[in-house]
Amino acid sequence: MPIGEFARLARLTVKAVRHYDAEGLLVPASVDPHSGYRYYRAEQVRTATTIALLRGLDVPLPVVRQVLSAPDDAAVAVVLGEQRERLAAELVRREQALRTLDALRRAPERVPYAVAIADRAPVQLRGRSGRVRADALDEDTGALCRLVLRELADAGRAPLVAVFPLDLVDEFDVQVGVPSAGGETALPGGSWATTLHVGPHPQLPLAYTALLEHVRELGHRPAGPVTETYLTDPDTAGPDEMVTRVAVALDR
């Protein structure tokens, strides 16, 4: 059938059908060598509709190609299941973004963060190190924490501690572990400033700002590292109920 009739059956514009051809997703059954006019088979209508539905959901072109080239329904279900997981993860990130925007609308400069400065003894951590990206800090740190939790299942319910450098670069190493004598990561003793953050982890920068501003106002100098101690279990507490202790080591 000619392209116009085909587009009508698929509820697409002729322009869209041509675009899918250019992307290699919907190749015409034949092309008139003289006029260049495209012709399609009736069984291609279902393919066109599938492409339009997936692209309407912002499914990436490589995934659309996987669906179209899948050998059977089971393979299609696997590809779509993976895409569903990606969309679900994106939904979680978007919900976190909305909560952060709400927090900013509530005038973050008035959010009360109580800061305490006290001496503490050196601490050793047992866990592992991992490379993280500054622009995916929550995602990468979360993955590292989950890995450590699996590896240290024998550690009971001790809260995880993540150790970060004072100054961030594009990529850097983070240590995650639990307090344990003989651990491979040593936190220095001496003067530390701490505060508590209640809420989603993406809002932790609010706590860091309050903590470091307080340190500066008191005339102290942060030396690093900084730590995050996760005091609540994400499996049982909602994002707004998460409690994180943020701390920074100070110059002696």
Secondary structure, DSSP 8 states (H G I E B T S, - for coil): -BHHHHHHHHT--HHHHHHHHHTTSS--SEE-TTT--EE--TTHHHHHHHHHHHHHTT--HHHHHHHHH-SSHHHHHHHHHHHHHHHHHHHHHHHHHHHHHHHHHT-GGG-----EEEEE--EEEEEEEEEEEGGGHHHHHHHHHHHHHHHTGGGTT--EEEEE-SS--SEEEEEEEEE-TT-SEEE--EEEEEEEEES-GGGHHHHHHHHHHHHHHTT--EEEEEEEEE-S-TTTS-GGG-EEEEEEEE--
